[in-house]
Amino acid sequence: MSEIKLTGEEDELLIDLVAKNPPLFDPQVESYKDVTVRENIWKDIAGKMNRADVDCKRRWKYIRDSYNRFKRKRKMTSGSAAPAKNSKWELFERLQFLELVSTERASASNVSFETVVSSPMPNEEAEILFDIEKNQDIATKPAAKSTQKRKKVEDEFLTYLKKRDDQRQVYFQEMNAFKEIDDDVNTFGNHVKSVMRTLNQRFQIQARNEIFNILTKYEHMQMDLECNIEQRLQSDGHVSAVSPSGSSTATSSSNVTSQHHEDYFNSLLPL
């Protein structure tokens, strides 16, 4: 957007016109929140200045913001908001009517951010704001403690994220290991399903019954095998020792060789 070029006389006229209309800057005025009243005032001001109302709003916003920043700069350098002699900005005294406003930042004369768009500033105002920002940077140095606290919070959050990522990696590794073990069973199960789908309803019922009977047979064989192993271990003296806390732990299983294990379990399998 192109720069709004107003002369010094136009700036003074704009300030004088705004000063005569408290609804534009004083929140204590009843019509302060009345959008229609404010828009009509801006149209009247724009007509007197032979400018578009949006240009008048935008220029007033910059003047108002520059005033507030310039006043803060004076407080930082002299401890007082009163204008000093040889002030760089001749508009400061003309804006003293704003001191009567109870709230300094009354939404920038109620010019909404939806209607006010940023545009380049005149050279004189830019110089003033540059000096203000430089002093504000100096004033923020005592805030180093707050910066350190914020950095500590950020570090703790990064540590939490790293820990969470590590836990996810462990979880995925365990899931992948389980998936590899379960692949053979899944493959067989998928094969059974694909075959079952090719059978008619009568054969499906018969196949389900036979598969169920086979699985039941091997479940019983597994339970018998586990029971035989437990009894054989007890009879051979491989009895679980009881720890001081009351939990049972195997004490002599490590003394059995792998060949002995293989012969031993094979002897328990049903013929």
C-alpha positions in Angstrom: 0.0 0.0 0.0 1.4 3.5 -0.9 2.5 5.9 1.8 -0.1 8.4 3.2 1.5 11.8 2.6 0.1 14.5 4.9 1.7 17.9 5.5 2.4 19.2 9.0 -0.6 21.5 8.7 -2.8 18.5 7.8 -1.6 16.5 10.8 -2.4 19.5 13.1 -5.8 19.9 11.5 -6.5 16.1 12.0 -5.5 16.3 15.7 -7.7 19.3 16.3 -10.7 17.7 14.6 -10.2 14.5 16.6 -9.9 16.5 19.8 -13.3 18.0 19.2 -14.9 14.5 19.0 -14.4 12.5 22.3 -16.2 9.4 21.0 -13.1 8.7 18.9 -10.7 8.5 21.9 -12.5 8.7 25.3 -14.0 5.4 26.6 -16.0 7.3 29.2 -18.2 8.9 26.6 -21.5 7.1 26.2 -21.2 7.0 22.3 -17.7 5.6 22.5 -18.9 2.1 21.6 -21.4 3.3 19.0 -19.9 2.3 15.7 -22.4 4.3 13.7 -21.6 7.5 15.6 -17.8 7.0 15.1 -18.1 6.3 11.4 -20.2 9.4 10.9 -17.6 11.5 12.7 -14.8 10.1 10.6 -16.8 10.8 7.4 -17.2 14.4 8.6 -13.5 14.7 9.4 -12.5 13.2 6.0 -14.8 15.7 4.2 -13.2 18.7 6.0 -9.7 17.4 5.2 -10.6 16.4 1.6 -9.3 12.9 2.3 -10.7 9.4 2.4 -12.0 8.4 5.9 -9.8 5.3 5.9 -6.7 7.4 5.3 -7.7 9.7 8.2 -8.2 6.7 10.5 -4.9 5.2 9.6 -3.0 8.5 10.0 -4.6 9.1 13.4 -3.7 5.6 14.5 0.0 6.3 13.8 -0.1 9.7 15.5 -1.8 8.2 18.5 0.6 5.3 18.7 3.6 7.6 18.3 2.3 9.8 21.1 2.0 6.8 23.5 5.5 5.5 22.6 7.0 9.0 22.8 5.5 9.5 26.2 6.9 6.1 27.5 10.3 7.2 26.2 10.1 10.4 28.2 9.2 8.3 31.3 12.2 6.1 30.8 14.6 8.9 30.2 13.4 11.6 32.6 10.9 9.7 34.9 8.1 12.1 33.9 5.6 12.1 31.1 5.8 15.9 30.7 7.3 17.1 27.5 10.9 18.3 27.7 12.3 21.4 26.1 13.5 21.2 22.5 11.3 18.1 22.0 11.9 16.5 18.6 8.2 16.1 18.1 6.2 19.3 17.9 2.9 17.4 17.9 3.4 16.2 21.5 1.9 19.2 23.2 -1.0 19.4 20.7 -1.9 15.9 21.8 -2.0 16.7 25.5 -5.8 16.4 25.5 -5.3 12.6 25.5 -4.0 12.9 29.1 -7.6 13.5 30.1 -8.5 10.0 28.9 -8.6 7.5 31.8 -7.2 4.7 29.7 -4.1 5.4 27.7 -4.6 2.7 25.1 -8.3 3.1 24.4 -8.1 0.8 21.4 -6.2 3.3 19.4 -9.2 5.7 19.0 -11.5 2.8 18.5 -10.2 2.2 14.9 -10.7 -1.5 14.4 -7.8 -3.7 13.1 -10.2 -4.9 10.4 -10.4 -1.4 8.9 -6.9 -0.1 9.6 -4.1 -1.6 7.5 -0.4 -0.9 8.1 1.4 1.5 5.8 4.8 3.2 5.7 5.5 6.0 8.2 6.9 9.5 7.4 10.6 9.9 8.0 10.2 12.1 11.1 7.9 9.7 12.8 10.1 6.8 11.9 13.0 8.5 13.5 11.1 9.0 16.7 9.9 5.4 16.9 13.4 4.2 16.2 14.7 6.1 19.3 11.8 4.8 21.4 12.4 1.1 20.4 16.1 1.5 21.2 15.3 2.7 24.7 12.8 -0.1 25.1 15.4 -2.7 24.3 17.6 -1.2 27.0 14.7 -1.3 29.5 14.1 -5.0 28.8 17.5 -6.1 29.9 16.4 -6.6 33.5 14.0 -9.2 32.2 16.8 -11.7 31.7 15.5 -13.6 34.7 12.2 -14.2 32.9 14.1 -15.3 29.8 16.0 -17.8 31.8 12.8 -19.2 33.4 11.2 -19.5 29.9 14.3 -21.3 28.7 14.1 -23.7 31.6 10.5 -24.5 30.7 11.4 -25.0 27.1 14.3 -27.4 28.0 11.9 -29.4 30.3 9.4 -29.7 27.4 12.1 -30.8 25.0 13.2 -33.4 27.5 9.6 -34.7 27.8 9.3 -34.9 24.0 12.6 -36.9 23.8 11.4 -39.3 26.5 8.1 -39.8 24.8 9.8 -40.5 21.5 12.1 -43.1 23.2 9.1 -44.8 24.7 7.4 -44.9 21.4 10.5 -46.5 19.8 10.5 -49.2 22.5 6.8 -49.8 21.9 7.1 -50.1 18.1 10.1 -52.5 18.6 8.0 -54.7 20.8 5.1 -54.6 18.4 7.3 -55.6 15.5 8.8 -58.5 17.5 5.4 -59.7 18.4 4.3 -59.4 14.8 7.2 -61.5 13.6 6.3 -64.3 16.1 2.7 -64.2 15.1 3.2 -64.1 11.4 3.2 -68.0 10.9 -0.1 -68.3 12.9 -1.6 -65.5 10.9 -0.6 -66.9 7.6 -2.1 -70.3 8.5 -5.2 -68.7 9.8 -5.6 -66.6 6.6 -5.1 -69.7 4.5 -7.9 -71.5 6.5 -10.2 -68.5 6.0 -9.5 -68.4 2.2 -10.3 -72.1 1.9 -13.4 -71.9 4.0 -14.8 -69.2 1.8 -14.6 -71.6 -1.2 -16.7 -74.3 0.5 -20.5 -74.5 0.4 -22.4 -74.0 3.6 -22.6 -77.8 4.4 -18.9 -78.3 4.0 -18.2 -75.2 6.0 -20.2 -76.5 8.9 -18.4 -79.9 8.7 -15.0 -78.3 8.4 -15.6 -76.0 11.4 -16.6 -79.0 13.5 -13.5 -81.0 12.5 -11.1 -78.1 13.0 -12.7 -77.4 16.4 -12.3 -81.1 17.4 -8.7 -81.1 16.3 -7.9 -77.8 18.2 -9.6 -79.2 21.3 -7.6 -82.4 21.1 -4.3 -80.5 21.0 -5.4 -78.1 23.8 -6.0 -81.2 26.0 -2.6 -82.7 24.9 -0.9 -79.4 25.9 -2.5 -79.4 29.3 -1.6 -83.0 29.9 2.0 -82.3 28.8 2.3 -79.3 31.2 0.8 -81.4 34.0 3.3 -84.3 33.3 6.2 -81.9 33.3 5.3 -80.5 36.6 4.9 -83.9 38.2 8.1 -85.2 36.7 10.0 -82.2 38.0 8.7 -82.7 41.4 9.5 -86.4 41.4 13.1 -85.7 40.2 13.7 -83.2 43.0 13.3 -80.1 40.8 11.1 -78.4 43.3 10.7 -74.7 43.3 12.4 -73.0 46.2 10.5 -70.4 48.2 12.2 -67.0 48.5 12.1 -65.0 51.7 9.3 -62.9 50.2 7.2 -65.9 49.6 7.6 -66.1 45.8 8.7 -69.3 44.0 11.8 -69.4 41.9 13.4 -72.3 39.9 16.6 -73.3 41.6 18.1 -76.2 39.5 16.7 -75.8 36.0 20.0 -74.1 34.9 21.9 -77.4 35.7 20.0 -79.3 32.9 21.7 -79.4 29.6 19.9 -78.6 26.3 20.3 -82.2 25.2 18.8 -83.5 28.4 15.9 -81.0 28.0 15.2 -82.3 24.5 15.2 -86.0 25.6 13.2 -85.2 28.6 10.3 -83.4 26.9 10.2 -85.9 24.0 9.7 -88.7 26.6 6.6 -86.9 27.8 4.9 -86.4 24.4 2.0 -88.8 23.8 2.6 -91.6 21.3 
